[in-house]
Amino acid sequence: MKTKGAEKIISVYWFAILFIVAAAVVYMVFSFYGEPYDVRGIETGLLVDRIADCLNSGGYINEDWQNLDESNILDECRLNFNVEDTSGWNDDQYYIEIEISEFNSGKILEEVFAGNRNLNNNCGIESRNFPVCLERSMYSVDEENNQYKIRILSVIRKTEKNVQ
């Protein structure tokens, strides 16, 4: 024997559970898609790795490292600093700095810069609205067993696209 009152109470709980589940799904979707994902940290790491692979192969520094300069570093390392035109960007969203020095004496042998040099001024400021900087160092030798320290700085701005 069923009572009509018990069915009405169960249906109220059923609708309450459906409402809670629907609200949770809407909240999760909104929190996931509500804000763009900031990939600048990952992008700076990939840029540093790409430059390191360009300069160093198998623990040995590439033979033509002394011929690198601002005019050919992007071509030699197969880098492309062209970006989509978002908010009036004019290829000023990237900056790289490479410093090759003698390991023992610290004497700087080669410095190469490419991109927007003004981005380097904002390194060290930890805020979402400033560029993301990453600096790494590595050690390498040449065929004559000369030791080198290679410092690579990568800076990516793209604040208008990644930070809102």
N, C-alpha and C positions, 0 to 999 in steps of 0.2 A: 504494500500500500504506500503510494507516494503522496507527499503533501505538496501543495502548490507553493507554500511559503519557503520550503527548503530549496526548491529549484530557483526561486528568485534571488535568494541569498548567494547561491553558487554562481549565478550569472553575473552578479555584481562583482564578485571576486575575479571572475574570468575576464571581465572588461577592465578591471584595475590592472591585472597582470598584463593584458595586451597593451594597455596604455603605457605601462612602465617599460616594456620591451621596445615599443615603438619610440618612446622618448630616448632610450639609450642608443638605439640605432641612429636616430637623427643627430644626437649629440656627438657620436663617434664620427659620423660622416662630416659634420661641420668642423670638428676639431682637426680632422685629417686634411680636408680640402680648403679650409678657411684661410690658411697662411701659406705662402710659397716656401718651399724647402730651400734653405741656404746651402748651396753646394760649393761655395767659394773655397772653403777649407780643403775639400777633396781636390778641387781644381788646382789649387796652388801646389799640393803634393804631387799631382800628376805632371805639372809643368816642371817642377824640380827634378823629378825622376827622368823625364824626357831629356832635359839638358844634361843630366849626369850620364845617361846612356850615350849621348852625343859626344861627350868629352872623354869618356873612359870606356874601355872595352877589355874585359877579362883582367882587370886590375892594372892595366897599362894605359897611360894617357895617349890619346890619339896623336899621330905624328904631326898633323897640321894645326895643332892648337895655337901655335904662335901666329897663324894667319887669320885668326878670328878677330873681327872688329864689329862695330855697330852696323855696318852696311851689309855684312854677310852672315851674321849669327843666325838670323831667322831662316835663311835658305839652307845653311849648312846643317842645322838641327831640325829642319823640316817643321818649323813652327809657323803658325798663322795667327796673327793678332787681330785680324779682321773680325768684327762682331756685328750682330744685327743692329739695325738703327733703332734703338730704344731710347726714348727721351733725349734725342739729339746727340747720341754718342758719336764721336769721331775718332775711332781707333785709339782711344786713350784709356782703356780699361785695364791694360796689362803693363807690367814693368818687370824686367829681369836684370840682375846684376851678377856678373861672374868675376871672381877674383882668383887668380892662380898665383901662388907664391911658393918660394922655396921652403921646404919643410923645416930645415935646421935653422936657417937665418931669419926666416919670416919676410924676406925681401919680396916685394910684390913684382912679379914678372909681367903680368898681363891683367888688364881690367877691361871688361866688356859690358856695355849697358845697352838696353833696347827697351823701347816703349816710353811711357809717360813718366819722366823722372820725378815729377811732383808727387806721385803716389808714395814714394819712399819717405817723404816727410811725415806721413801719418802712421808709420809703423810704430808699434809700441803702445798705441791707443786701443784699448779694448772696448769697443762699442760696436753695436750692430750697424751703425751708419758710417763706419769708416772701413777702408780697405782691409783685406785679410793678408797678412804677411807670413811668409815661412822662409826661414833661413836654415840651410843644412851645409855641413862641411863633410868632405871626404878626402881620402889620401890616395895618391896614385904614384906610380913610378914610370919611367920611360925605359927604352931598350938598354940604355947605358946605366941603369939602376940609380938615376937621379930621382930624389923623392920630392913630391909636390903636395901641397895642400890646396884643395879647390873649395872655395866658398861660393854657394849659390843662394841668391835671394830672389824670391818670387813674390810679387804683389798683384793682387787682383781686386779691382774695385767693384764693379757691377752692383752697386747698392740699390739702384732704382729697380732692378729686376728681382733681386734676391731678398731684399729687405723692404718691408712695407709697414 
